[in-house]
């Protein structure tokens, strides 16, 4: 039993290790979360996603392409802001709350601007 209690923290630490997700996957995850909340007051009007939110935001930002890479905002900034969308969990099976999406748009205006019509990759 002692061995299990000693090894359990090591198992937990290594369970989440592995290669980082590609930039395109990180961006597409945020697109998915924002599109889940596009009908929320204060979200849709800021993003103007059109009739196909996922397609519009991926096209606008370029993150639909496999070779997408962050420039501005940086990957680190993007990941910091993404945390605001994860209070309901890390999977997209449980949608981001409207409050979290609005907080993301208000507290991370540089990243939110990336998704707006005038934003996106240069």
C-alpha positions as CSV (number, residue, x, y, z in Angstrom):
1,X,0.0,0.0,0.0
2,X,2.9,2.3,0.8
3,X,4.2,1.9,-2.8
4,X,0.8,3.0,-4.2
5,X,0.8,6.2,-2.1
6,X,4.3,7.0,-3.2
7,X,3.8,6.4,-6.9
8,X,0.4,8.0,-7.2
9,X,1.7,11.6,-7.4
10,X,4.2,10.5,-10.0
11,X,1.5,8.9,-12.1
12,X,-0.6,12.1,-11.8
13,X,2.3,14.3,-12.9
14,X,3.1,12.2,-15.9
15,X,-0.5,11.6,-17.0
16,X,-0.7,15.1,-18.6
17,X,2.7,15.2,-20.1
18,X,3.2,14.9,-23.8
19,X,3.7,17.1,-26.8
20,X,2.1,20.5,-26.9
21,X,-1.0,20.8,-29.0
22,X,-0.3,22.4,-32.4
23,X,-1.2,26.1,-32.6
24,X,-4.0,25.4,-35.0
25,X,-5.6,23.0,-32.5
26,X,-5.4,25.5,-29.7
27,X,-6.9,28.2,-31.8
28,X,-9.7,25.9,-33.1
29,X,-10.5,24.9,-29.5
30,X,-11.1,28.6,-28.6
31,X,-13.1,29.1,-31.8
32,X,-15.3,26.2,-30.8
33,X,-15.8,27.6,-27.3
34,X,-16.6,31.0,-28.6
35,X,-19.1,29.6,-31.2
36,X,-20.8,27.7,-28.5
37,X,-21.5,31.0,-26.8
38,X,-22.2,33.1,-30.0
39,X,-25.8,33.5,-29.1
40,X,-25.0,34.9,-25.6
41,X,-25.7,38.6,-25.0
42,X,-22.4,40.5,-25.5
43,X,-20.6,37.7,-27.4
44,X,-22.2,37.4,-30.9
45,X,-22.3,41.2,-31.5
46,X,-18.6,41.5,-30.7
47,X,-17.6,38.6,-33.0
48,X,-20.1,39.0,-35.9
49,X,-19.6,35.3,-36.7
50,X,-22.2,35.1,-39.5
51,X,-24.3,32.0,-40.2
52,X,-21.5,29.5,-39.9
53,X,-19.5,30.6,-36.8
54,X,-16.8,27.9,-36.9
55,X,-16.0,28.5,-40.5
56,X,-16.2,32.3,-40.3
57,X,-13.8,32.5,-37.3
58,X,-11.3,29.9,-38.7
59,X,-11.3,31.7,-42.1
60,X,-10.9,35.1,-40.5
61,X,-8.0,34.1,-38.3
62,X,-6.4,31.5,-40.5
63,X,-6.4,28.9,-37.8
64,X,-8.3,26.4,-40.0
65,X,-5.0,25.7,-41.7
66,X,-2.8,22.9,-40.4
67,X,0.3,25.1,-40.6
68,X,-1.3,27.9,-38.6
69,X,1.2,29.5,-36.1
70,X,0.6,32.3,-33.6
71,X,2.4,35.6,-34.2
72,X,0.4,38.3,-32.5
73,X,-1.0,37.5,-30.0
74,X,1.6,35.1,-28.9
75,X,0.8,31.4,-28.1
76,X,1.5,32.1,-24.4
77,X,-0.9,35.1,-24.3
78,X,-3.5,33.0,-26.2
79,X,-3.2,30.2,-23.7
80,X,-3.4,32.5,-20.7
81,X,-6.6,34.0,-22.0
82,X,-8.0,30.6,-23.0
83,X,-8.0,29.7,-19.3
84,X,-10.9,32.1,-18.8
85,X,-13.0,29.8,-21.0
86,X,-12.3,26.6,-19.1
87,X,-14.3,27.1,-15.8
88,X,-16.9,24.5,-16.9
89,X,-14.2,22.0,-17.9
90,X,-11.5,21.4,-20.4
91,X,-13.6,19.5,-22.9
92,X,-16.0,21.2,-25.2
93,X,-18.8,18.7,-24.3
94,X,-19.8,21.1,-21.6
95,X,-20.1,24.5,-23.2
96,X,-18.4,27.6,-21.9
97,X,-20.7,29.8,-19.9
98,X,-21.9,33.1,-21.3
99,X,-20.2,34.9,-18.4
100,X,-16.9,33.3,-19.1
101,X,-17.1,34.2,-22.8
102,X,-17.9,37.8,-22.0
103,X,-15.0,37.9,-19.4
104,X,-12.7,36.5,-22.2
105,X,-13.8,39.2,-24.6
106,X,-13.4,42.0,-22.0
107,X,-10.3,40.9,-20.2
108,X,-8.3,39.7,-23.2
109,X,-9.1,42.4,-25.7
110,X,-6.0,41.8,-27.7
111,X,-6.9,38.1,-28.2
112,X,-10.5,38.9,-28.7
113,X,-9.5,41.3,-31.4
114,X,-7.8,38.5,-33.2
115,X,-11.3,36.9,-33.7
116,X,-13.1,40.1,-34.7
117,X,-13.7,41.1,-38.4
118,X,-10.8,43.5,-38.2
119,X,-8.6,41.1,-36.4
120,X,-7.0,37.9,-37.5
121,X,-3.5,37.0,-38.7
122,X,-1.7,39.6,-40.8
